[in-house]
């Protein structure tokens, strides 16, 4: 849905209107472009495996961080770790992801 602001004329416009997308550039100019055509295709067997693996790791990370003792242990390890990840959740995700068989 498009969002339009009128101040004497069109002051700003952003969003989707029909098959056209409006957005503001960093210089303040409003540009319009055609929305991409999304085509559905069935996911491959490997894509399904990867999505299931990702979902499993997300659930495991949520369970690990829900336990205060586990969270403290991971926070301690995260503080010693330097590089690559920005948040505790990303750090735990990477630990669990790397530990799973492919």
Secondary structure, 3 states (H helix, E strand, C coil): CCEEEECCCEEEEEEEECCEEEEECCCCCEEEEECCCCCCCCCCHHHHHHHHHHHHHHHHHHHHHHCHHHHHHHHHHHHHCCCCCCCHHHHHHHHHHHHCCC
